[in-house]
């Protein structure tokens, strides 16, 4: 018997494949498999059904899968060598074929149609059935997805569908389910399924025979999918929180570095002046010179001023630390706020460079911490003097509001506060202006707001009828003050 007649006359019984359609039909099937054994069993039935009935088969697969398929076909009585010799069975290496069809990594339509179309034509011509068909198995797309190039795989699936418009064949594709990492997601799998006419799920589902078992498996998978969606959403939320926290930490590091630079400059200024006057007095003393009273007075006044500045700066740093630790406290007592403010102005702000005017009643009894609130007013005056031009006027107004509360405002004639920074100026380390002569550590208003807050009040910036900025402190009325207001 000739090889030809042995192929024509061989009768091989192979279990039917779920992906091999009826004569004359065309199908494009995809299987997502979990283990190679399950894939090869299905593939053996698919190719064996074609070869056993005289049809042709084209396999484009990895070397390992081609060897496993051949072994199964021989075990089922298929004359693999004879079918291959007469061109009814074409077995191509997937990696080599992909390199020819996608030399640059992306599938080339012309190369694909020429190469695969020619293979299909020759295989169909070698079929011996009355109505010959070609069964095709391809792993080109699986190789692309294994590389993480899912877009190229989906594009190649589309080329197979285009080729089916001019050639008659049934195509069976397969993807290992684990080639779809977390970055691919269900959206990629859904797009791949959309390019196929039939989808075969993993063997853990297809191996179930009883319909009730399948329903239970579907319910379990739906539950797992919902849990996974929840976990993914939660993870995305946590990751966004971490990203936001990292942004905050990065901003905090930048602010800290800027603060350290500014603080070093601010602390260096009084230290430099202190050292200069100390060296001047020390030099005169070492030379045995008698220091003139005027010279001594100037030096001691400068030393007093700079030590006061150092004390103020260090106090701000300490207060900021206490605020962050939640340890800053106030001790309210009945205090004459008007006398406190006027005393502060007379002690520290009667200079020829600026004029400070206090408007309000001669006496104003308020429940507050005198030390803490004096610091608040000093901070506002310090800012007003710093940002006002030489010779400018700083207005301090105090009084009660209609509800018996206290309102203290400090208005300068300086550059003002931009509207978009009126809240930010109270942030720790905030620098509203970049000019060197207007520098500061960015802690004063932060400390002032904290102290006012401990009194139950607020401090804010509002529009001024003059040029410059107006900072307003509002304190709620004490119980006795509410009674006075209601009587009035």
Buried (B, 14 or more C-beta within 10 A) or exposed (E): EEEEEEBEEBEBEBEEBEBBBEEEEBBBBBBBBBEBEBBBBBBBBBBBBBBBBBBBBBBBBBEEBBEBBBEBBEEBEBBBEBBBBBBBBBBBBBBEBBEBBBEEEEBBBEEBBEBBEEBBEBBBEBBBBEEBBBBBBBBBBBBBBBEBBBEBBBBBBEBBBEBBEEBBBBBBBBBBBEBBEEEBEEEBBEBBEEBBBBEBBBBBBBEBEEEEEEEEBEEEEEEEEEEEEEEEEEEEEEEEEEEEEEEEEEEEEEBEEBBEEBBEEBBEBBBEBBEEBEEBBEEBEEEEEEEEEEBEEEBEEBBEBBBEBBEBBEEBBEBBEBBEEEEBEBEBEEBBBBBBBBEBBEEBBEEEEBBBEBEBEEEBBBBBBBEBBBBBBBBBBBBBBBBBBEEBBBBBBBBBEEEBBBBBBBBBBBBBBEEEBBEEBBBBBBBBBEEEEBBBBBBBBBBBBBBBBBBBBEBBBEEBEEBBBBBBBBBBBBEEBBEEBEEE
